[in-house]
Amino acid sequence: MNPTDEQTAAADAFHAGDHVALQAGAGTGKTSTLALLARSTQRRGRYLAYNRAIAHDARARFPSTVTCKTAHALAYAAVGHRYTRRLNAPRRPAWQTGHALGLSEPLQIGHRKVSQRTLSNAALRTISRFCHTSDLTISHRHVPRLRGLDEDDLHSELAEHLLPFARRAWMDLQHFDDGAVRFDHDHYLKIWALTRPRIETDFLLLDEAQDTNPVVEQVFLAQRDHAQLVMVGDSAQAIYHWRGAKDVMAGFEGTQLTLTQSFRFGPRLAAEANRWLAFANAPLRLTGTDTVPTELGPVLRPDAVLCRTNVGAMAHVMRLMASGGRVALAGGGQSLQSLAQAARDLKEGRRTHHPELLLFTTWGELQDYAAYDPSGRDLQPFVDLVDTHGPDAILAAVARLAPEETAEVTVSTAHKAKGREWGSVTIADDFEPPAPDDPGDEQSDTRQIDESEARLAYVAVTRTCQRLDLGGLSWVTNQTAVTTRQETG
């Protein structure tokens, strides 16, 4: 490859021995740049990949002097292999695990009676949340907030009750051979991180740094004294804060550089991406490649449809299936299947153990919560989907999903689309515009766009190489015009 001036600057900083943070916009060849750095030295390095698929792909692109693995793979080699027998243990219901830990009775909190099954679920989720942090001990902040017990005093009461059981569960997980709690990969990653491991290498490359969870960040930064650190990512694509990810590029002590030349798309798409980067208050701006003629306009047969939510994706899948197409759902339909099964349980008068719905006793109670409680508004699309099609139709649609390699169209959420690209993309209609600044004027184009939503839109619009149908994000055209007039006049 002929390196750009920006890639040459990154190579110069690397050769100087600097710790480097490389802000790399969508399609700018971040992994290629890291491989360029690795091939320019005889020193030995390690590349930390975001997931196993990326690590596998990287092995073909990096020289033999660089080991490409996930953080989990490093942790498994160090300590995880000792827990092999527990990793292969059969699944068991959370209520059984809770009972083995001593959680055997329900708990009355306020006007709600929290079942033993719900308490057991929450205790195990407390462990999961702890494992994603850099914290040394389990505390109140790791106990999940349950719908219907959101208020601080109610959550505090729940946490006080659950913490002894969560700590007992963590002690159980330290045993190599057997225990009450089912052992998983995040457990040995956390156990490894708590040992303050030293990674023997000359330099350490961290990919997708903007979505690194704190436990991996802790391990990575701890290598600073003996290894050169290079992180690459796009802070404008930091879209996983809601599940504990952290943009470790913010505040990183080192040489700050950028990659702004996108090889994925042309100038017109770059201009659209820059519109969303401005709304996200990101300093980065992209330049498209002149020889890549990416267009914006209607797409009749897209390769991919990108949705805002899982429920929106399922609704789109069902519409496409009704017209007889072979449809794939990125990431599969397991999460929607479990939601549909939970809805069927509630409709048939049974309690559900789904973590989002476990405090509801009937479908009617969930309908009321979604319609009238401000905390339940995000459930309204799911309720509407179930009320329109019924849980059995949703389950049948999930069963009919095609593999991506044989599908005519792939439906994905924007979150699951990150890191991927397609020839033509349509943005689904569940990317709704924000409320107008003047609540009394629904026709107003003056709207305050949330930065996190702008980052998600930036991810969505940069997944295409050939043609983008803005679809559900088309409202932004008027918003941009108003913003420009306000700034200039």
SENU-20073 format. One record per residue (C-alpha): residue in three letters; x, y, z. Coordinates in steps of 0.25 Angstrom, whole numbers. Example, Ala and Ser with C-alpha at 12.3 -4.5 7.8 and 13.67 -1.06 7.14 Angstrom:
REM SENU-20073
[ALA,[49,-18,31]]
[SER,[55,-4,29]]
//
This chain:
REM SENU-20073
[MET,[0,0,0]]
[ASN,[4,14,-2]]
[PRO,[2,21,11]]
[THR,[-5,34,12]]
[ASP,[2,46,19]]
[GLU,[-6,43,32]]
[GLN,[-2,28,32]]
[THR,[13,33,30]]
[ALA,[11,42,42]]
[ALA,[6,30,50]]
[ALA,[18,22,46]]
[ASP,[28,33,50]]
[ALA,[22,34,64]]
[PHE,[22,19,65]]
[HIS,[37,18,61]]
[ALA,[40,29,71]]
[GLY,[35,20,82]]
[ASP,[23,29,86]]
[HIS,[10,24,92]]
[VAL,[0,27,81]]
[ALA,[-15,29,80]]
[LEU,[-20,28,66]]
[GLN,[-34,34,63]]
[ALA,[-38,27,51]]
[GLY,[-51,30,44]]
[ALA,[-61,21,37]]
[GLY,[-54,13,26]]
[THR,[-40,20,28]]
[GLY,[-32,7,28]]
[LYS,[-29,6,43]]
[THR,[-25,-9,43]]
[SER,[-17,-7,31]]
[THR,[-10,5,37]]
[LEU,[-7,-4,50]]
[ALA,[-2,-15,41]]
[LEU,[7,-5,33]]
[LEU,[13,-1,47]]
[ALA,[16,-15,51]]
[ARG,[22,-18,38]]
[SER,[32,-7,39]]
[THR,[39,-12,51]]
[GLN,[46,-25,56]]
[ARG,[41,-23,70]]
[ARG,[31,-33,75]]
[GLY,[17,-28,78]]
[ARG,[3,-32,81]]
[TYR,[-11,-28,75]]
[LEU,[-23,-28,84]]
[ALA,[-35,-30,76]]
[TYR,[-50,-27,79]]
[ASN,[-55,-41,76]]
[ARG,[-50,-54,71]]
[ALA,[-54,-52,57]]
[ILE,[-46,-39,56]]
[ALA,[-34,-46,63]]
[HIS,[-35,-57,52]]
[ASP,[-35,-48,41]]
[ALA,[-24,-40,46]]
[ARG,[-15,-52,47]]
[ALA,[-14,-52,32]]
[ARG,[-11,-37,31]]
[PHE,[0,-36,42]]
[PRO,[14,-41,41]]
[SER,[18,-53,49]]
[THR,[25,-44,59]]
[VAL,[11,-40,64]]
[THR,[2,-49,72]]
[CYS,[-13,-46,69]]
[LYS,[-23,-50,80]]
[THR,[-34,-45,88]]
[ALA,[-33,-41,103]]
[HIS,[-41,-53,106]]
[ALA,[-31,-62,99]]
[LEU,[-19,-56,107]]
[ALA,[-27,-58,120]]
[TYR,[-31,-72,117]]
[ALA,[-16,-76,114]]
[ALA,[-12,-69,127]]
[VAL,[-23,-74,137]]
[GLY,[-36,-78,129]]
[HIS,[-31,-92,126]]
[ARG,[-31,-96,140]]
[TYR,[-46,-94,140]]
[THR,[-49,-103,127]]
[ARG,[-57,-113,135]]
[ARG,[-67,-102,140]]
[LEU,[-67,-95,126]]
[ASN,[-73,-108,121]]
[ALA,[-84,-109,132]]
[PRO,[-98,-111,127]]
[ARG,[-107,-98,128]]
[ARG,[-116,-97,140]]
[PRO,[-128,-88,143]]
[ALA,[-124,-76,151]]
[TRP,[-134,-79,162]]
[GLN,[-127,-92,165]]
[THR,[-113,-85,166]]
[GLY,[-120,-74,175]]
[HIS,[-125,-85,184]]
[ALA,[-111,-92,185]]
[LEU,[-106,-78,189]]
[GLY,[-116,-77,200]]
[LEU,[-126,-68,192]]
[SER,[-139,-76,196]]
[GLU,[-150,-66,199]]
[PRO,[-157,-54,192]]
[LEU,[-155,-40,197]]
[GLN,[-165,-29,199]]
[ILE,[-160,-15,194]]
[GLY,[-169,-4,195]]
[HIS,[-182,-9,188]]
[ARG,[-175,-20,180]]
[LYS,[-173,-34,184]]
[VAL,[-160,-38,177]]
[SER,[-159,-53,175]]
[GLN,[-148,-62,178]]
[ARG,[-146,-64,163]]
[THR,[-145,-49,161]]
[LEU,[-135,-48,172]]
[SER,[-126,-59,167]]
[ASN,[-126,-53,153]]
[ALA,[-122,-40,159]]
[ALA,[-111,-46,168]]
[LEU,[-105,-53,156]]
[ARG,[-106,-40,147]]
[THR,[-99,-33,159]]
[ILE,[-87,-42,156]]
[SER,[-87,-39,141]]
[ARG,[-87,-24,143]]
[PHE,[-76,-25,153]]
[CYS,[-68,-33,143]]
[HIS,[-68,-22,133]]
[THR,[-63,-12,142]]
[SER,[-49,-9,147]]
[ASP,[-54,-9,161]]
[LEU,[-47,-18,172]]
[THR,[-59,-22,180]]
[ILE,[-74,-23,178]]
[SER,[-83,-11,182]]
[HIS,[-96,-5,181]]
[ARG,[-93,1,168]]
[HIS,[-92,-13,161]]
[VAL,[-107,-17,165]]
[PRO,[-116,-15,153]]
[ARG,[-128,-6,154]]
[LEU,[-140,-13,152]]
[ARG,[-152,-8,145]]
[GLY,[-162,-3,155]]
[LEU,[-151,-2,166]]
[ASP,[-144,10,159]]
[GLU,[-145,20,171]]
[ASP,[-132,21,179]]
[ASP,[-138,17,192]]
[LEU,[-144,4,186]]
[HIS,[-132,1,178]]
[SER,[-123,3,191]]
[GLU,[-132,-7,199]]
[LEU,[-131,-17,187]]
[ALA,[-116,-15,187]]
[GLU,[-114,-17,202]]
[HIS,[-122,-30,201]]
[LEU,[-114,-36,189]]
[LEU,[-100,-32,192]]
[PRO,[-97,-43,202]]
[PHE,[-102,-53,192]]
[ALA,[-94,-47,180]]
[ARG,[-81,-47,188]]
[ARG,[-84,-62,192]]
[ALA,[-86,-64,177]]
[TRP,[-72,-58,174]]
[MET,[-65,-66,184]]
[ASP,[-72,-79,178]]
[LEU,[-66,-75,165]]
[GLN,[-52,-76,170]]
[HIS,[-52,-91,171]]
[PHE,[-46,-98,160]]
[ASP,[-54,-111,159]]
[ASP,[-68,-109,163]]
[GLY,[-78,-99,169]]
[ALA,[-92,-94,169]]
[VAL,[-91,-83,159]]
[ARG,[-89,-86,144]]
[PHE,[-75,-81,140]]
[ASP,[-73,-73,127]]
[HIS,[-63,-66,120]]
[ASP,[-64,-52,126]]
[HIS,[-62,-58,140]]
[TYR,[-48,-63,136]]
[LEU,[-45,-50,129]]
[LYS,[-48,-42,142]]
[ILE,[-40,-52,151]]
[TRP,[-28,-50,141]]
[ALA,[-30,-35,142]]
[LEU,[-30,-35,157]]
[THR,[-16,-42,157]]
[ARG,[-10,-29,150]]
[PRO,[-4,-37,139]]
[ARG,[8,-33,131]]
[ILE,[8,-35,116]]
[GLU,[22,-38,111]]
[THR,[23,-31,98]]
[ASP,[30,-19,92]]
[PHE,[18,-12,87]]
[LEU,[3,-14,89]]
[LEU,[-8,-10,79]]
[LEU,[-22,-8,83]]
[ASP,[-33,-8,73]]
[GLU,[-47,-2,74]]
[ALA,[-42,5,86]]
[GLN,[-54,14,87]]
[ASP,[-63,2,92]]
[THR,[-53,-5,101]]
[ASN,[-59,-9,114]]
[PRO,[-52,-4,127]]
[VAL,[-47,-17,131]]
[VAL,[-39,-18,118]]
[GLU,[-35,-4,119]]
[GLN,[-29,-6,132]]
[VAL,[-20,-17,127]]
[PHE,[-16,-10,115]]
[LEU,[-12,3,122]]
[ALA,[-4,-5,132]]
[GLN,[6,-9,122]]
[ARG,[11,6,119]]
[ASP,[24,5,127]]
[HIS,[30,-7,119]]
[ALA,[22,-7,106]]
[GLN,[19,4,95]]
[LEU,[4,6,95]]
[VAL,[-3,9,82]]
[MET,[-18,10,82]]
[VAL,[-27,12,70]]
[GLY,[-42,15,69]]
[ASP,[-53,25,66]]
[SER,[-58,33,78]]
[ALA,[-70,37,69]]
[GLN,[-74,22,68]]
[ALA,[-74,20,83]]
[ILE,[-88,14,84]]
[TYR,[-87,4,95]]
[HIS,[-87,13,107]]
[TRP,[-100,7,112]]
[ARG,[-94,-7,114]]
[GLY,[-82,-2,121]]
[ALA,[-72,1,110]]
[LYS,[-63,13,111]]
[ASP,[-56,21,101]]
[VAL,[-41,19,106]]
[MET,[-36,29,95]]
[ALA,[-42,41,103]]
[GLY,[-31,46,112]]
[PHE,[-20,36,108]]
[GLU,[-6,41,110]]
[GLY,[1,40,97]]
[THR,[3,46,83]]
[GLN,[-11,48,77]]
[LEU,[-12,46,62]]
[THR,[-24,44,52]]
[LEU,[-28,36,40]]
[THR,[-38,44,32]]
[GLN,[-37,39,18]]
[SER,[-48,28,16]]
[PHE,[-46,18,5]]
[ARG,[-60,12,7]]
[PHE,[-68,23,1]]
[GLY,[-67,36,-8]]
[PRO,[-69,51,-5]]
[ARG,[-84,51,-5]]
[LEU,[-85,41,6]]
[ALA,[-73,47,14]]
[ALA,[-81,60,14]]
[GLU,[-93,53,20]]
[ALA,[-84,46,31]]
[ASN,[-78,60,34]]
[ARG,[-92,65,36]]
[TRP,[-94,55,47]]
[LEU,[-80,57,53]]
[ALA,[-83,72,55]]
[PHE,[-96,68,62]]
[ALA,[-88,58,71]]
[ASN,[-78,70,74]]
[ALA,[-67,61,69]]
[PRO,[-54,69,64]]
[LEU,[-52,58,53]]
[ARG,[-56,61,39]]
[LEU,[-55,51,27]]
[THR,[-51,52,13]]
[GLY,[-56,43,3]]
[THR,[-49,36,-9]]
[ASP,[-52,42,-22]]
[THR,[-51,29,-29]]
[VAL,[-62,23,-21]]
[PRO,[-75,29,-27]]
[THR,[-84,27,-14]]
[GLU,[-98,32,-17]]
[LEU,[-110,37,-8]]
[GLY,[-124,34,-12]]
[PRO,[-135,23,-12]]
[VAL,[-131,9,-12]]
[LEU,[-141,-1,-17]]
[ARG,[-134,-14,-13]]
[PRO,[-124,-11,-2]]
[ASP,[-113,-21,2]]
[ALA,[-116,-17,16]]
[VAL,[-126,-9,25]]
[LEU,[-121,-3,37]]
[CYS,[-131,-1,49]]
[ARG,[-130,7,62]]
[THR,[-135,-4,71]]
[ASN,[-137,-19,72]]
[VAL,[-152,-18,71]]
[GLY,[-151,-9,59]]
[ALA,[-142,-19,52]]
[MET,[-152,-30,55]]
[ALA,[-163,-22,50]]
[HIS,[-155,-20,37]]
[VAL,[-152,-34,36]]
[MET,[-167,-38,37]]
[ARG,[-170,-28,26]]
[LEU,[-160,-33,17]]
[MET,[-164,-48,19]]
[ALA,[-178,-44,16]]
[SER,[-173,-41,2]]
[GLY,[-167,-54,0]]
[GLY,[-152,-50,2]]
[ARG,[-141,-58,8]]
[VAL,[-137,-49,20]]
[ALA,[-125,-50,30]]
[LEU,[-124,-43,43]]
[ALA,[-110,-39,47]]
[GLY,[-106,-46,60]]
[GLY,[-118,-56,59]]
[GLY,[-132,-55,65]]
[GLN,[-129,-61,79]]
[SER,[-131,-48,87]]
[LEU,[-145,-46,80]]
[GLN,[-148,-60,82]]
[SER,[-147,-59,97]]
[LEU,[-155,-46,97]]
[ALA,[-166,-53,89]]
[GLN,[-166,-65,98]]
[ALA,[-167,-55,110]]
[ALA,[-179,-48,104]]
[ARG,[-186,-62,101]]
[ASP,[-184,-65,116]]
[LEU,[-190,-52,121]]
[LYS,[-201,-53,111]]
[GLU,[-204,-68,116]]
[GLY,[-204,-63,130]]
[ARG,[-190,-68,134]]
[ARG,[-179,-60,140]]
[THR,[-167,-58,132]]
[HIS,[-152,-59,135]]
[HIS,[-147,-50,124]]
[PRO,[-139,-39,131]]
[GLU,[-146,-28,125]]
[LEU,[-160,-33,128]]
[LEU,[-159,-41,141]]
[LEU,[-166,-31,150]]
[PHE,[-179,-32,142]]
[THR,[-190,-42,145]]
[THR,[-199,-40,133]]
[TRP,[-198,-35,119]]
[GLY,[-208,-24,122]]
[GLU,[-199,-19,133]]
[LEU,[-188,-18,123]]
[GLN,[-197,-11,113]]
[ASP,[-201,0,124]]
[TYR,[-186,2,128]]
[ALA,[-182,4,114]]
[ALA,[-193,13,111]]
[TYR,[-194,22,123]]
[ASP,[-180,21,131]]
[PRO,[-169,30,126]]
[SER,[-159,19,130]]
[GLY,[-166,9,121]]
[ARG,[-167,17,108]]
[ASP,[-156,9,101]]
[LEU,[-164,-4,103]]
[GLN,[-176,2,95]]
[PRO,[-171,-2,81]]
[PHE,[-169,-16,86]]
[VAL,[-183,-16,92]]
[ASP,[-189,-11,78]]
[LEU,[-181,-22,71]]
[VAL,[-187,-33,79]]
[ASP,[-201,-27,79]]
[THR,[-200,-26,64]]
[HIS,[-194,-39,61]]
[GLY,[-195,-48,73]]
[PRO,[-183,-55,79]]
[ASP,[-186,-68,71]]
[ALA,[-184,-60,58]]
[ILE,[-171,-54,63]]
[LEU,[-166,-67,67]]
[ALA,[-169,-73,54]]
[ALA,[-162,-62,47]]
[VAL,[-150,-64,55]]
[ALA,[-150,-79,51]]
[ARG,[-151,-75,36]]
[LEU,[-138,-66,36]]
[ALA,[-128,-69,25]]
[PRO,[-113,-69,27]]
[GLU,[-107,-56,22]]
[GLU,[-99,-63,11]]
[THR,[-112,-68,5]]
[ALA,[-121,-56,8]]
[GLU,[-126,-46,-2]]
[VAL,[-125,-35,9]]
[THR,[-119,-34,23]]
[VAL,[-127,-26,34]]
[SER,[-118,-21,45]]
[THR,[-118,-11,56]]
[ALA,[-108,0,55]]
[HIS,[-101,-5,67]]
[LYS,[-99,-19,61]]
[ALA,[-95,-13,48]]
[LYS,[-83,-6,54]]
[GLY,[-70,-11,47]]
[ARG,[-77,-16,35]]
[GLU,[-80,-10,21]]
[TRP,[-90,-13,9]]
[GLY,[-92,-9,-5]]
[SER,[-105,-2,-3]]
[VAL,[-112,2,10]]
[THR,[-126,7,14]]
[ILE,[-128,14,28]]
[ALA,[-141,9,34]]
[ASP,[-152,18,39]]
[ASP,[-150,15,54]]
[PHE,[-139,26,54]]
[GLU,[-149,36,59]]
[PRO,[-146,51,59]]
[PRO,[-144,57,73]]
[ALA,[-155,66,78]]
[PRO,[-156,80,74]]
[ASP,[-150,91,83]]
[ASP,[-163,97,83]]
[PRO,[-173,86,88]]
[GLY,[-185,94,83]]
[ASP,[-180,94,69]]
[GLU,[-179,80,63]]
[GLN,[-175,86,49]]
[SER,[-163,93,55]]
[ASP,[-149,88,49]]
[THR,[-142,93,61]]
[ARG,[-138,81,69]]
[GLN,[-127,78,79]]
[ILE,[-120,65,74]]
[ASP,[-115,56,85]]
[GLU,[-100,53,83]]
[SER,[-101,39,86]]
[GLU,[-112,38,75]]
[ALA,[-103,46,66]]
[ARG,[-92,36,68]]
[LEU,[-101,24,65]]
[ALA,[-106,31,52]]
[TYR,[-92,33,48]]
[VAL,[-89,18,49]]
[ALA,[-102,15,41]]
[VAL,[-99,25,29]]
[THR,[-84,20,28]]
[ARG,[-87,5,25]]
[THR,[-89,7,10]]
[CYS,[-80,7,-1]]
[GLN,[-89,10,-13]]
[ARG,[-102,16,-10]]
[LEU,[-109,21,3]]
[ASP,[-124,23,5]]
[LEU,[-125,32,17]]
[GLY,[-140,27,19]]
[GLY,[-143,29,34]]
[LEU,[-131,40,36]]
[SER,[-136,49,24]]
[TRP,[-142,59,34]]
[VAL,[-128,63,37]]
[THR,[-127,71,24]]
[ASN,[-137,82,29]]
[GLN,[-129,82,43]]
[THR,[-116,85,36]]
[ALA,[-122,96,28]]
[VAL,[-128,103,41]]
[THR,[-115,101,49]]
[THR,[-107,108,37]]
[ARG,[-117,120,37]]
[GLN,[-116,121,52]]
[GLU,[-101,121,52]]
[THR,[-99,131,40]]
[GLY,[-110,140,44]]
//
